[in-house]
């Protein structure tokens, strides 16, 4: 059976097939994405950042980043997306373009 019949015009690249083969040889049973703990880590960061902002509304993003040991961009993401503090978005845009 040719790959054109099997995949149509969307056949995977040869390197992708070889990588998948190697993964299965190492014992992997699925090609789906594995569960990641990133959301749990973000939730823990939110729990730490939110009280910092409530205690000092004039806290700087740099101070949050240093206290959390993360980048300024990540701190801005937590403030804008997770805590929904939109007034900081202009300041955070400056960090992402700097």
SVG drawing of the C-alpha trace seen along z (x, -y; Angstrom):
<svg xmlns="http://www.w3.org/2000/svg" viewBox="-9 -52 24 54">
<polyline fill="none" stroke="black" stroke-width="0.4" points="0.0,0.0 1.5,-3.4 1.7,-6.2 -0.4,-8.4 -3.4,-6.1 -2.9,-5.9 -2.2,-9.6 -3.3,-11.4 -1.4,-14.7 -0.7,-14.9 2.0,-12.2 4.4,-12.9 8.0,-13.8 10.5,-10.9 12.3,-12.4 8.9,-12.3 8.4,-8.6 12.0,-7.8 11.5,-9.7 8.3,-7.9 9.9,-4.6 12.7,-5.4 10.2,-6.4 8.3,-3.1 11.6,-1.2 12.3,-2.9 8.9,-1.7 6.5,-4.5 3.0,-3.2 1.4,-6.4 2.3,-9.3 -0.1,-11.7 1.2,-14.5 2.0,-13.5 0.4,-15.2 2.3,-18.3 2.4,-19.8 2.7,-23.3 -0.9,-24.3 -0.2,-23.2 2.9,-25.3 1.0,-28.3 -1.7,-27.9 0.9,-27.9 2.4,-31.1 -1.0,-32.7 -1.5,-31.9 1.9,-33.6 1.5,-36.7 -2.0,-37.7 -1.4,-38.5 1.8,-40.4 -0.3,-42.7 -3.1,-43.1 -0.6,-44.0 1.2,-46.6 -0.8,-47.9 2.3,-49.8 4.6,-46.8 6.7,-46.6 6.7,-43.7 10.4,-43.5 9.9,-43.0 7.4,-40.3 9.6,-38.5 12.6,-38.6 10.4,-37.3 9.0,-34.5 12.4,-33.8 10.7,-34.0 11.0,-36.3 9.2,-39.6 7.2,-38.3 6.0,-35.3 5.0,-37.7 3.1,-39.9 1.3,-36.8 0.2,-35.8 -1.0,-39.3 -2.8,-39.8 -4.2,-36.4 -4.5,-34.6 -5.3,-37.3 -7.0,-39.6 -5.2,-42.8 -5.5,-44.5 -4.2,-47.9 -0.7,-46.5 -0.9,-45.3 0.8,-48.4 3.7,-48.0 3.9,-44.3 4.0,-45.0 7.1,-47.1 8.9,-44.1 7.9,-41.7 9.2,-44.1 12.4,-45.2"/>
</svg>
